[in-house]
């Protein structure tokens, strides 16, 4: 995912750079670097896949967190 695709995907799923940093649990500078064409920093594959799935299935970040919590609950105690 290129920086331009990353910025577009964030807009499509309704996340700001600040919101993306909270959602992906990264420093806000990191999400800005992913969005910057000149940084040379690539978007991690897992982040790209998550954003593409969110866009395809029209999921919000809250939907994804709920799904993750449901999966954790179904898995039982660690």
PyMOL Python script that loads the backbone (N, CA, C, O; Angstrom):
from pymol import cmd

cmd.read_pdbstr("""\
ATOM      1  N   UNK A   1       0.858  -1.172   0.000  1.00  0.00           N
ATOM      2  CA  UNK A   1       0.000   0.000   0.000  1.00  0.00           C
ATOM      3  C   UNK A   1       0.899   1.229   0.000  1.00  0.00           C
ATOM      4  O   UNK A   1       1.768   1.391   0.857  1.00  0.00           O
ATOM      5  N   UNK A   2       0.667   2.075  -0.971  1.00  0.00           N
ATOM      6  CA  UNK A   2       1.449   3.306  -1.078  1.00  0.00           C
ATOM      7  C   UNK A   2       0.929   4.327  -0.057  1.00  0.00           C
ATOM      8  O   UNK A   2      -0.166   4.166   0.482  1.00  0.00           O
ATOM      9  N   UNK A   3       1.706   5.362   0.202  1.00  0.00           N
ATOM     10  CA  UNK A   3       1.216   6.416   1.088  1.00  0.00           C
ATOM     11  C   UNK A   3      -0.105   7.024   0.612  1.00  0.00           C
ATOM     12  O   UNK A   3      -0.986   7.310   1.423  1.00  0.00           O
ATOM     13  N   UNK A   4      -0.240   7.219  -0.692  1.00  0.00           N
ATOM     14  CA  UNK A   4      -1.491   7.784  -1.233  1.00  0.00           C
ATOM     15  C   UNK A   4      -2.658   6.824  -1.006  1.00  0.00           C
ATOM     16  O   UNK A   4      -3.758   7.254  -0.658  1.00  0.00           O
ATOM     17  N   UNK A   5      -2.424   5.541  -1.198  1.00  0.00           N
ATOM     18  CA  UNK A   5      -3.476   4.543  -0.946  1.00  0.00           C
ATOM     19  C   UNK A   5      -3.839   4.504   0.532  1.00  0.00           C
ATOM     20  O   UNK A   5      -5.004   4.346   0.895  1.00  0.00           O
ATOM     21  N   UNK A   6      -2.823   4.650   1.379  1.00  0.00           N
ATOM     22  CA  UNK A   6      -3.050   4.676   2.822  1.00  0.00           C
ATOM     23  C   UNK A   6      -3.934   5.864   3.205  1.00  0.00           C
ATOM     24  O   UNK A   6      -4.905   5.710   3.947  1.00  0.00           O
ATOM     25  N   UNK A   7      -3.596   7.036   2.700  1.00  0.00           N
ATOM     26  CA  UNK A   7      -4.401   8.226   3.001  1.00  0.00           C
ATOM     27  C   UNK A   7      -5.832   8.055   2.497  1.00  0.00           C
ATOM     28  O   UNK A   7      -6.786   8.428   3.179  1.00  0.00           O
ATOM     29  N   UNK A   8      -5.971   7.496   1.314  1.00  0.00           N
ATOM     30  CA  UNK A   8      -7.294   7.262   0.738  1.00  0.00           C
ATOM     31  C   UNK A   8      -8.087   6.257   1.565  1.00  0.00           C
ATOM     32  O   UNK A   8      -9.276   6.454   1.819  1.00  0.00           O
ATOM     33  N   UNK A   9      -7.429   5.186   1.983  1.00  0.00           N
ATOM     34  CA  UNK A   9      -8.098   4.156   2.796  1.00  0.00           C
ATOM     35  C   UNK A   9      -8.548   4.724   4.134  1.00  0.00           C
ATOM     36  O   UNK A   9      -9.641   4.413   4.606  1.00  0.00           O
ATOM     37  N   UNK A  10      -7.710   5.556   4.747  1.00  0.00           N
ATOM     38  CA  UNK A  10      -8.103   6.173   6.014  1.00  0.00           C
ATOM     39  C   UNK A  10      -9.352   7.025   5.826  1.00  0.00           C
ATOM     40  O   UNK A  10     -10.278   6.979   6.636  1.00  0.00           O
ATOM     41  N   UNK A  11      -9.366   7.795   4.758  1.00  0.00           N
ATOM     42  CA  UNK A  11     -10.537   8.644   4.484  1.00  0.00           C
ATOM     43  C   UNK A  11     -11.775   7.788   4.249  1.00  0.00           C
ATOM     44  O   UNK A  11     -12.867   8.120   4.712  1.00  0.00           O
ATOM     45  N   UNK A  12     -11.597   6.684   3.526  1.00  0.00           N
ATOM     46  CA  UNK A  12     -12.736   5.820   3.211  1.00  0.00           C
ATOM     47  C   UNK A  12     -13.348   5.190   4.460  1.00  0.00           C
ATOM     48  O   UNK A  12     -14.566   5.024   4.538  1.00  0.00           O
ATOM     49  N   UNK A  13     -12.511   4.839   5.438  1.00  0.00           N
ATOM     50  CA  UNK A  13     -13.046   4.211   6.657  1.00  0.00           C
ATOM     51  C   UNK A  13     -13.291   5.229   7.771  1.00  0.00           C
ATOM     52  O   UNK A  13     -13.719   4.867   8.867  1.00  0.00           O
ATOM     53  N   UNK A  14     -13.017   6.501   7.485  1.00  0.00           N
ATOM     54  CA  UNK A  14     -13.327   7.555   8.444  1.00  0.00           C
ATOM     55  C   UNK A  14     -12.340   7.724   9.575  1.00  0.00           C
ATOM     56  O   UNK A  14     -12.712   8.130  10.676  1.00  0.00           O
ATOM     57  N   UNK A  15     -11.077   7.413   9.307  1.00  0.00           N
ATOM     58  CA  UNK A  15     -10.053   7.586  10.331  1.00  0.00           C
ATOM     59  C   UNK A  15      -9.132   8.747   9.977  1.00  0.00           C
ATOM     60  O   UNK A  15      -8.688   8.870   8.836  1.00  0.00           O
ATOM     61  N   UNK A  16      -8.854   9.582  10.944  1.00  0.00           N
ATOM     62  CA  UNK A  16      -7.827  10.613  10.791  1.00  0.00           C
ATOM     63  C   UNK A  16      -6.475   9.965  11.085  1.00  0.00           C
ATOM     64  O   UNK A  16      -6.421   8.810  11.506  1.00  0.00           O
ATOM     65  N   UNK A  17      -5.391  10.696  10.867  1.00  0.00           N
ATOM     66  CA  UNK A  17      -4.078  10.159  11.238  1.00  0.00           C
ATOM     67  C   UNK A  17      -4.000   9.913  12.736  1.00  0.00           C
ATOM     68  O   UNK A  17      -3.422   8.922  13.183  1.00  0.00           O
ATOM     69  N   UNK A  18      -4.587  10.824  13.509  1.00  0.00           N
ATOM     70  CA  UNK A  18      -4.610  10.650  14.959  1.00  0.00           C
ATOM     71  C   UNK A  18      -5.439   9.421  15.342  1.00  0.00           C
ATOM     72  O   UNK A  18      -5.035   8.629  16.193  1.00  0.00           O
ATOM     73  N   UNK A  19      -6.597   9.276  14.706  1.00  0.00           N
ATOM     74  CA  UNK A  19      -7.453   8.114  14.971  1.00  0.00           C
ATOM     75  C   UNK A  19      -6.778   6.818  14.573  1.00  0.00           C
ATOM     76  O   UNK A  19      -6.918   5.802  15.254  1.00  0.00           O
ATOM     77  N   UNK A  20      -6.037   6.853  13.456  1.00  0.00           N
ATOM     78  CA  UNK A  20      -5.319   5.657  13.006  1.00  0.00           C
ATOM     79  C   UNK A  20      -4.224   5.277  13.998  1.00  0.00           C
ATOM     80  O   UNK A  20      -4.003   4.095  14.261  1.00  0.00           O
ATOM     81  N   UNK A  21      -3.549   6.269  14.541  1.00  0.00           N
ATOM     82  CA  UNK A  21      -2.490   5.952  15.506  1.00  0.00           C
ATOM     83  C   UNK A  21      -3.076   5.293  16.756  1.00  0.00           C
ATOM     84  O   UNK A  21      -2.470   4.379  17.316  1.00  0.00           O
ATOM     85  N   UNK A  22      -4.231   5.744  17.189  1.00  0.00           N
ATOM     86  CA  UNK A  22      -4.884   5.119  18.347  1.00  0.00           C
ATOM     87  C   UNK A  22      -5.366   3.719  17.991  1.00  0.00           C
ATOM     88  O   UNK A  22      -5.160   2.775  18.754  1.00  0.00           O
ATOM     89  N   UNK A  23      -6.012   3.583  16.824  1.00  0.00           N
ATOM     90  CA  UNK A  23      -6.565   2.302  16.416  1.00  0.00           C
ATOM     91  C   UNK A  23      -5.465   1.251  16.235  1.00  0.00           C
ATOM     92  O   UNK A  23      -5.609   0.117  16.692  1.00  0.00           O
ATOM     93  N   UNK A  24      -4.369   1.627  15.570  1.00  0.00           N
ATOM     94  CA  UNK A  24      -3.286   0.679  15.314  1.00  0.00           C
ATOM     95  C   UNK A  24      -2.239   0.663  16.426  1.00  0.00           C
ATOM     96  O   UNK A  24      -1.236  -0.045  16.330  1.00  0.00           O
ATOM     97  N   UNK A  25      -2.473   1.443  17.478  1.00  0.00           N
ATOM     98  CA  UNK A  25      -1.610   1.497  18.658  1.00  0.00           C
ATOM     99  C   UNK A  25      -0.165   1.813  18.273  1.00  0.00           C
ATOM    100  O   UNK A  25       0.776   1.118  18.655  1.00  0.00           O
ATOM    101  N   UNK A  26      -0.032   2.892  17.498  1.00  0.00           N
ATOM    102  CA  UNK A  26       1.289   3.366  17.092  1.00  0.00           C
ATOM    103  C   UNK A  26       1.425   4.830  17.482  1.00  0.00           C
ATOM    104  O   UNK A  26       0.439   5.502  17.787  1.00  0.00           O
ATOM    105  N   UNK A  27       2.637   5.304  17.468  1.00  0.00           N
ATOM    106  CA  UNK A  27       2.889   6.716  17.690  1.00  0.00           C
ATOM    107  C   UNK A  27       2.311   7.495  16.508  1.00  0.00           C
ATOM    108  O   UNK A  27       2.363   7.023  15.372  1.00  0.00           O
ATOM    109  N   UNK A  28       1.769   8.663  16.762  1.00  0.00           N
ATOM    110  CA  UNK A  28       1.176   9.458  15.687  1.00  0.00           C
ATOM    111  C   UNK A  28       2.210   9.818  14.616  1.00  0.00           C
ATOM    112  O   UNK A  28       1.864   9.949  13.442  1.00  0.00           O
ATOM    113  N   UNK A  29       3.468   9.979  15.011  1.00  0.00           N
ATOM    114  CA  UNK A  29       4.512  10.256  14.017  1.00  0.00           C
ATOM    115  C   UNK A  29       4.651   9.110  13.028  1.00  0.00           C
ATOM    116  O   UNK A  29       4.933   9.329  11.850  1.00  0.00           O
ATOM    117  N   UNK A  30       4.452   7.883  13.509  1.00  0.00           N
ATOM    118  CA  UNK A  30       4.541   6.715  12.628  1.00  0.00           C
ATOM    119  C   UNK A  30       3.443   6.744  11.583  1.00  0.00           C
ATOM    120  O   UNK A  30       3.709   6.502  10.406  1.00  0.00           O
ATOM    121  N   UNK A  31       2.213   7.036  11.986  1.00  0.00           N
ATOM    122  CA  UNK A  31       1.121   7.078  11.006  1.00  0.00           C
ATOM    123  C   UNK A  31       1.328   8.227  10.014  1.00  0.00           C
ATOM    124  O   UNK A  31       0.963   8.112   8.844  1.00  0.00           O
ATOM    125  N   UNK A  32       1.907   9.323  10.479  1.00  0.00           N
ATOM    126  CA  UNK A  32       2.205  10.428   9.556  1.00  0.00           C
ATOM    127  C   UNK A  32       3.274  10.014   8.545  1.00  0.00           C
ATOM    128  O   UNK A  32       3.204  10.386   7.374  1.00  0.00           O
ATOM    129  N   UNK A  33       4.254   9.250   8.998  1.00  0.00           N
ATOM    130  CA  UNK A  33       5.303   8.773   8.084  1.00  0.00           C
ATOM    131  C   UNK A  33       4.718   7.824   7.034  1.00  0.00           C
ATOM    132  O   UNK A  33       5.094   7.883   5.863  1.00  0.00           O
ATOM    133  N   UNK A  34       3.792   6.946   7.457  1.00  0.00           N
ATOM    134  CA  UNK A  34       3.142   6.038   6.499  1.00  0.00           C
ATOM    135  C   UNK A  34       2.396   6.827   5.433  1.00  0.00           C
ATOM    136  O   UNK A  34       2.306   6.393   4.285  1.00  0.00           O
ATOM    137  N   UNK A  35       1.860   7.986   5.809  1.00  0.00           N
ATOM    138  CA  UNK A  35       1.068   8.805   4.890  1.00  0.00           C
ATOM    139  C   UNK A  35       1.926   9.757   4.055  1.00  0.00           C
ATOM    140  O   UNK A  35       1.427  10.372   3.112  1.00  0.00           O
ATOM    141  N   UNK A  36       3.196   9.881   4.389  1.00  0.00           N
ATOM    142  CA  UNK A  36       4.085  10.842   3.724  1.00  0.00           C
ATOM    143  C   UNK A  36       4.808  10.179   2.554  1.00  0.00           C
ATOM    144  O   UNK A  36       5.552   9.214   2.735  1.00  0.00           O
ATOM    145  N   UNK A  37       4.580  10.707   1.360  1.00  0.00           N
ATOM    146  CA  UNK A  37       5.190  10.149   0.156  1.00  0.00           C
ATOM    147  C   UNK A  37       6.715  10.172   0.192  1.00  0.00           C
ATOM    148  O   UNK A  37       7.357   9.352  -0.465  1.00  0.00           O
ATOM    149  N   UNK A  38       7.297  11.083   0.938  1.00  0.00           N
ATOM    150  CA  UNK A  38       8.752  11.255   0.933  1.00  0.00           C
ATOM    151  C   UNK A  38       9.463  10.533   2.072  1.00  0.00           C
ATOM    152  O   UNK A  38      10.691  10.563   2.142  1.00  0.00           O
ATOM    153  N   UNK A  39       8.719   9.884   2.965  1.00  0.00           N
ATOM    154  CA  UNK A  39       9.365   9.333   4.156  1.00  0.00           C
ATOM    155  C   UNK A  39      10.135   8.050   3.881  1.00  0.00           C
ATOM    156  O   UNK A  39      11.092   7.745   4.592  1.00  0.00           O
ATOM    157  N   UNK A  40       9.736   7.292   2.860  1.00  0.00           N
ATOM    158  CA  UNK A  40      10.364   6.001   2.607  1.00  0.00           C
ATOM    159  C   UNK A  40       9.874   4.910   3.545  1.00  0.00           C
ATOM    160  O   UNK A  40      10.291   3.758   3.424  1.00  0.00           O
ATOM    161  N   UNK A  41       8.998   5.256   4.476  1.00  0.00           N
ATOM    162  CA  UNK A  41       8.452   4.300   5.439  1.00  0.00           C
ATOM    163  C   UNK A  41       7.241   3.626   4.807  1.00  0.00           C
ATOM    164  O   UNK A  41       6.317   4.306   4.360  1.00  0.00           O
ATOM    165  N   UNK A  42       7.236   2.308   4.767  1.00  0.00           N
ATOM    166  CA  UNK A  42       6.130   1.594   4.144  1.00  0.00           C
ATOM    167  C   UNK A  42       5.049   1.247   5.166  1.00  0.00           C
ATOM    168  O   UNK A  42       5.320   1.072   6.354  1.00  0.00           O
ATOM    169  N   UNK A  43       3.840   1.155   4.676  1.00  0.00           N
ATOM    170  CA  UNK A  43       2.702   0.775   5.517  1.00  0.00           C
ATOM    171  C   UNK A  43       2.816  -0.727   5.775  1.00  0.00           C
ATOM    172  O   UNK A  43       2.935  -1.498   4.823  1.00  0.00           O
ATOM    173  N   UNK A  44       2.784  -1.160   7.030  1.00  0.00           N
ATOM    174  CA  UNK A  44       2.860  -2.594   7.315  1.00  0.00           C
ATOM    175  C   UNK A  44       1.723  -3.349   6.634  1.00  0.00           C
ATOM    176  O   UNK A  44       0.606  -2.846   6.516  1.00  0.00           O
ATOM    177  N   UNK A  45       2.026  -4.552   6.195  1.00  0.00           N
ATOM    178  CA  UNK A  45       1.058  -5.372   5.473  1.00  0.00           C
ATOM    179  C   UNK A  45      -0.220  -5.591   6.283  1.00  0.00           C
ATOM    180  O   UNK A  45      -1.318  -5.519   5.731  1.00  0.00           O
ATOM    181  N   UNK A  46      -0.092  -5.854   7.573  1.00  0.00           N
ATOM    182  CA  UNK A  46      -1.280  -6.091   8.414  1.00  0.00           C
ATOM    183  C   UNK A  46      -2.171  -4.851   8.486  1.00  0.00           C
ATOM    184  O   UNK A  46      -3.396  -4.967   8.523  1.00  0.00           O
ATOM    185  N   UNK A  47      -1.567  -3.680   8.506  1.00  0.00           N
ATOM    186  CA  UNK A  47      -2.334  -2.428   8.522  1.00  0.00           C
ATOM    187  C   UNK A  47      -3.077  -2.275   7.199  1.00  0.00           C
ATOM    188  O   UNK A  47      -4.257  -1.926   7.183  1.00  0.00           O
ATOM    189  N   UNK A  48      -2.391  -2.534   6.098  1.00  0.00           N
ATOM    190  CA  UNK A  48      -3.008  -2.425   4.782  1.00  0.00           C
ATOM    191  C   UNK A  48      -4.182  -3.396   4.648  1.00  0.00           C
ATOM    192  O   UNK A  48      -5.250  -3.020   4.165  1.00  0.00           O
ATOM    193  N   UNK A  49      -3.985  -4.628   5.070  1.00  0.00           N
ATOM    194  CA  UNK A  49      -5.063  -5.627   4.983  1.00  0.00           C
ATOM    195  C   UNK A  49      -6.248  -5.203   5.839  1.00  0.00           C
ATOM    196  O   UNK A  49      -7.394  -5.298   5.400  1.00  0.00           O
ATOM    197  N   UNK A  50      -5.984  -4.740   7.049  1.00  0.00           N
ATOM    198  CA  UNK A  50      -7.063  -4.314   7.939  1.00  0.00           C
ATOM    199  C   UNK A  50      -7.872  -3.186   7.307  1.00  0.00           C
ATOM    200  O   UNK A  50      -9.102  -3.223   7.313  1.00  0.00           O
ATOM    201  N   UNK A  51      -7.187  -2.190   6.765  1.00  0.00           N
ATOM    202  CA  UNK A  51      -7.890  -1.071   6.142  1.00  0.00           C
ATOM    203  C   UNK A  51      -8.694  -1.514   4.928  1.00  0.00           C
ATOM    204  O   UNK A  51      -9.817  -1.052   4.722  1.00  0.00           O
ATOM    205  N   UNK A  52      -8.125  -2.408   4.123  1.00  0.00           N
ATOM    206  CA  UNK A  52      -8.857  -2.900   2.948  1.00  0.00           C
ATOM    207  C   UNK A  52     -10.097  -3.689   3.348  1.00  0.00           C
ATOM    208  O   UNK A  52     -11.150  -3.541   2.727  1.00  0.00           O
ATOM    209  N   UNK A  53      -9.987  -4.517   4.368  1.00  0.00           N
ATOM    210  CA  UNK A  53     -11.152  -5.264   4.846  1.00  0.00           C
ATOM    211  C   UNK A  53     -12.212  -4.335   5.431  1.00  0.00           C
ATOM    212  O   UNK A  53     -13.408  -4.520   5.207  1.00  0.00           O
ATOM    213  N   UNK A  54     -11.756  -3.336   6.184  1.00  0.00           N
ATOM    214  CA  UNK A  54     -12.700  -2.373   6.746  1.00  0.00           C
ATOM    215  C   UNK A  54     -13.471  -1.666   5.632  1.00  0.00           C
ATOM    216  O   UNK A  54     -14.686  -1.489   5.727  1.00  0.00           O
ATOM    217  N   UNK A  55     -12.763  -1.266   4.580  1.00  0.00           N
ATOM    218  CA  UNK A  55     -13.417  -0.578   3.467  1.00  0.00           C
ATOM    219  C   UNK A  55     -14.370  -1.513   2.732  1.00  0.00           C
ATOM    220  O   UNK A  55     -15.499  -1.135   2.417  1.00  0.00           O
ATOM    221  N   UNK A  56     -13.919  -2.723   2.462  1.00  0.00           N
ATOM    222  CA  UNK A  56     -14.737  -3.669   1.695  1.00  0.00           C
ATOM    223  C   UNK A  56     -16.037  -4.012   2.419  1.00  0.00           C
ATOM    224  O   UNK A  56     -17.101  -4.080   1.803  1.00  0.00           O
ATOM    225  N   UNK A  57     -15.942  -4.226   3.724  1.00  0.00           N
ATOM    226  CA  UNK A  57     -17.112  -4.650   4.498  1.00  0.00           C
ATOM    227  C   UNK A  57     -17.753  -3.503   5.279  1.00  0.00           C
ATOM    228  O   UNK A  57     -18.619  -3.723   6.125  1.00  0.00           O
ATOM    229  N   UNK A  58     -17.318  -2.285   4.987  1.00  0.00           N
ATOM    230  CA  UNK A  58     -17.866  -1.078   5.607  1.00  0.00           C
ATOM    231  C   UNK A  58     -17.876  -1.180   7.138  1.00  0.00           C
ATOM    232  O   UNK A  58     -18.892  -0.945   7.793  1.00  0.00           O
ATOM    233  N   UNK A  59     -16.718  -1.535   7.676  1.00  0.00           N
ATOM    234  CA  UNK A  59     -16.550  -1.654   9.119  1.00  0.00           C
ATOM    235  C   UNK A  59     -15.897  -0.403   9.681  1.00  0.00           C
ATOM    236  O   UNK A  59     -14.980   0.154   9.078  1.00  0.00           O
ATOM    237  N   UNK A  60     -16.371   0.029  10.825  1.00  0.00           N
ATOM    238  CA  UNK A  60     -15.729   1.127  11.535  1.00  0.00           C
ATOM    239  C   UNK A  60     -14.649   0.549  12.442  1.00  0.00           C
ATOM    240  O   UNK A  60     -14.568  -0.664  12.636  1.00  0.00           O
ATOM    241  N   UNK A  61     -13.832   1.420  12.986  1.00  0.00           N
ATOM    242  CA  UNK A  61     -12.822   0.940  13.933  1.00  0.00           C
ATOM    243  C   UNK A  61     -13.490   0.314  15.159  1.00  0.00           C
ATOM    244  O   UNK A  61     -12.966  -0.640  15.734  1.00  0.00           O
ATOM    245  N   UNK A  62     -14.651   0.853  15.558  1.00  0.00           N
ATOM    246  CA  UNK A  62     -15.381   0.279  16.691  1.00  0.00           C
ATOM    247  C   UNK A  62     -15.876  -1.131  16.358  1.00  0.00           C
ATOM    248  O   UNK A  62     -15.841  -2.016  17.212  1.00  0.00           O
ATOM    249  N   UNK A  63     -16.336  -1.344  15.118  1.00  0.00           N
ATOM    250  CA  UNK A  63     -16.762  -2.676  14.687  1.00  0.00           C
ATOM    251  C   UNK A  63     -15.613  -3.673  14.806  1.00  0.00           C
ATOM    252  O   UNK A  63     -15.801  -4.791  15.288  1.00  0.00           O
ATOM    253  N   UNK A  64     -14.436  -3.268  14.369  1.00  0.00           N
ATOM    254  CA  UNK A  64     -13.274  -4.158  14.399  1.00  0.00           C
ATOM    255  C   UNK A  64     -12.894  -4.486  15.835  1.00  0.00           C
ATOM    256  O   UNK A  64     -12.593  -5.639  16.147  1.00  0.00           O
ATOM    257  N   UNK A  65     -12.902  -3.496  16.707  1.00  0.00           N
ATOM    258  CA  UNK A  65     -12.587  -3.738  18.118  1.00  0.00           C
ATOM    259  C   UNK A  65     -13.606  -4.709  18.725  1.00  0.00           C
ATOM    260  O   UNK A  65     -13.236  -5.621  19.464  1.00  0.00           O
ATOM    261  N   UNK A  66     -14.887  -4.509  18.411  1.00  0.00           N
ATOM    262  CA  UNK A  66     -15.922  -5.422  18.904  1.00  0.00           C
ATOM    263  C   UNK A  66     -15.681  -6.844  18.414  1.00  0.00           C
ATOM    264  O   UNK A  66     -15.804  -7.792  19.190  1.00  0.00           O
ATOM    265  N   UNK A  67     -15.341  -7.004  17.145  1.00  0.00           N
ATOM    266  CA  UNK A  67     -15.070  -8.332  16.594  1.00  0.00           C
ATOM    267  C   UNK A  67     -13.866  -8.978  17.273  1.00  0.00           C
ATOM    268  O   UNK A  67     -13.876 -10.175  17.557  1.00  0.00           O
ATOM    269  N   UNK A  68     -12.842  -8.189  17.531  1.00  0.00           N
ATOM    270  CA  UNK A  68     -11.657  -8.719  18.203  1.00  0.00           C
ATOM    271  C   UNK A  68     -11.999  -9.155  19.628  1.00  0.00           C
ATOM    272  O   UNK A  68     -11.539 -10.198  20.092  1.00  0.00           O
ATOM    273  N   UNK A  69     -12.806  -8.352  20.315  1.00  0.00           N
ATOM    274  CA  UNK A  69     -13.202  -8.709  21.674  1.00  0.00           C
ATOM    275  C   UNK A  69     -14.050  -9.981  21.689  1.00  0.00           C
ATOM    276  O   UNK A  69     -13.891 -10.823  22.572  1.00  0.00           O
ATOM    277  N   UNK A  70     -14.947 -10.120  20.717  1.00  0.00           N
ATOM    278  CA  UNK A  70     -15.764 -11.329  20.611  1.00  0.00           C
ATOM    279  C   UNK A  70     -14.880 -12.553  20.379  1.00  0.00           C
ATOM    280  O   UNK A  70     -15.113 -13.607  20.972  1.00  0.00           O
ATOM    281  N   UNK A  71     -13.878 -12.420  19.528  1.00  0.00           N
ATOM    282  CA  UNK A  71     -12.969 -13.531  19.262  1.00  0.00           C
ATOM    283  C   UNK A  71     -12.187 -13.892  20.513  1.00  0.00           C
ATOM    284  O   UNK A  71     -11.995 -15.072  20.806  1.00  0.00           O
ATOM    285  N   UNK A  72     -11.729 -12.880  21.260  1.00  0.00           N
ATOM    286  CA  UNK A  72     -11.017 -13.150  22.511  1.00  0.00           C
ATOM    287  C   UNK A  72     -11.906 -13.862  23.515  1.00  0.00           C
ATOM    288  O   UNK A  72     -11.472 -14.798  24.186  1.00  0.00           O
ATOM    289  N   UNK A  73     -13.161 -13.413  23.617  1.00  0.00           N
ATOM    290  CA  UNK A  73     -14.116 -14.032  24.548  1.00  0.00           C
ATOM    291  C   UNK A  73     -14.385 -15.478  24.166  1.00  0.00           C
ATOM    292  O   UNK A  73     -14.472 -16.343  25.038  1.00  0.00           O
ATOM    293  N   UNK A  74     -14.517 -15.749  22.877  1.00  0.00           N
ATOM    294  CA  UNK A  74     -14.793 -17.115  22.394  1.00  0.00           C
ATOM    295  C   UNK A  74     -13.623 -18.027  22.631  1.00  0.00           C
ATOM    296  O   UNK A  74     -13.806 -19.229  22.822  1.00  0.00           O
ATOM    297  N   UNK A  75     -12.406 -17.479  22.623  1.00  0.00           N
ATOM    298  CA  UNK A  75     -11.212 -18.285  22.818  1.00  0.00           C
ATOM    299  C   UNK A  75     -11.050 -18.730  24.270  1.00  0.00           C
ATOM    300  O   UNK A  75     -10.338 -19.691  24.558  1.00  0.00           O
ATOM    301  N   UNK A  76     -11.710 -18.030  25.169  1.00  0.00           N
ATOM    302  CA  UNK A  76     -11.628 -18.384  26.585  1.00  0.00           C
ATOM    303  C   UNK A  76     -10.375 -17.841  27.242  1.00  0.00           C
ATOM    304  O   UNK A  76      -9.634 -17.055  26.650  1.00  0.00           O
ATOM    305  N   UNK A  77     -10.147 -18.274  28.484  1.00  0.00           N
ATOM    306  CA  UNK A  77      -8.987 -17.772  29.244  1.00  0.00           C
ATOM    307  C   UNK A  77      -7.668 -18.162  28.578  1.00  0.00           C
ATOM    308  O   UNK A  77      -7.545 -19.224  27.969  1.00  0.00           O
ATOM    309  N   UNK A  78      -6.701 -17.281  28.713  1.00  0.00           N
ATOM    310  CA  UNK A  78      -5.385 -17.524  28.105  1.00  0.00           C
ATOM    311  C   UNK A  78      -4.591 -18.527  28.883  1.00  0.00           C
ATOM    312  O   UNK A  78      -3.462 -18.845  28.509  1.00  0.00           O
TER     313      UNK A  78
END
""", "prot")
cmd.dss("prot")
cmd.show_as("cartoon", "prot")
cmd.util.cbc("prot")
cmd.orient("prot")
